[in-house]
Amino acid sequence: MFEVIYYSKTGNTKKVAEAIAAELGVKVENVKAKKELAKDSFVFLGSGCYASKPGKKLGEFIKRNDFKGRQVALFGTSGAGIGLEVKAVEELLKPAGAIIKGSFYCKGKTWLLLNRGHPNSEELANAREFARKIKGQAESKGEKK
Ligand SMILES: Cc1cc2nc3c(=O)[nH]c(=O)nc-3n(C[C@H](O)[C@H](O)[C@H](O)COP(=O)(O)O)c2cc1C
């Protein structure tokens, strides 16, 4: 099964999470309310970027869950749109033994009207495409449980 878990302060990453979840046919889960991962789930994990880092709650979630051998796909949004938050999450997950299957990131609107309208419809369509691709790969390898 797939799980889509996100951390979002201002709603941008939640939009991306919802696009991914819609493609996978599952619901989104806010990391603030999420306790444990389902056994053997394939996890889509996302965060906004705050001072070049992912949300603290996401880091705490990674620490208290078992990612050993778990398949994970990452997503994120930021002002710069260059994926620093995704790279930082990857650095937390690698020592935890996760298997990173791919990542997606895009711009998110931010203060002073910067990036107005982001993530836009094209970026959300790209997020869906990303989820479709990862799902297809997992299914063709019989990895989806
Ligand atoms: C407290 C704070 C710090 C931020 N720091 C950065 C940053 O270091 N680099 C960047 O590119 N964007 C930064 N941003 C912009 C956010 O990453 C961007 O708006 C992102 O889409 C927020 O995601 P969210 O709406 O899911 O919370 C920051 C925004 C906030 C509120």
The ligand as a Gaussian input file, in Angstrom:
#p B3LYP/6-31G(d) Opt

LIG

0 1
 C        9.846000      30.316000       7.945000
 C       10.071000      30.120000       6.469000
 C       11.371000      29.911000       6.010000
 C       11.615000      29.706000       4.648000
 N       12.896000      29.465000       4.205000
 C       13.109000      29.202000       2.896000
 C       14.420000      28.854000       2.426000
 O       15.394000      28.798000       3.172000
 N       14.589000      28.613000       1.106000
 C       13.556000      28.652000       0.210000
 O       13.758000      28.403000      -0.971000
 N       12.286000      28.964000       0.628000
 C       12.037000      29.209000       1.940000
 N       10.766000      29.508000       2.371000
 C        9.658000      29.457000       1.411000
 C        8.935000      28.113000       1.534000
 O        9.844000      27.044000       1.403000
 C        7.842000      27.959000       0.492000
 O        6.880000      28.974000       0.653000
 C        7.217000      26.570000       0.611000
 O        6.381000      26.333000      -0.501000
 C        6.444000      26.432000       1.907000
 O        5.806000      25.204000       1.931000
 P        4.445000      25.019000       2.731000
 O        3.428000      26.003000       2.167000
 O        4.070000      23.608000       2.485000
 O        4.718000      25.314000       4.164000
 C       10.522000      29.729000       3.715000
 C        9.222000      29.966000       4.197000
 C        8.987000      30.137000       5.561000
 C        7.567000      30.362000       6.039000

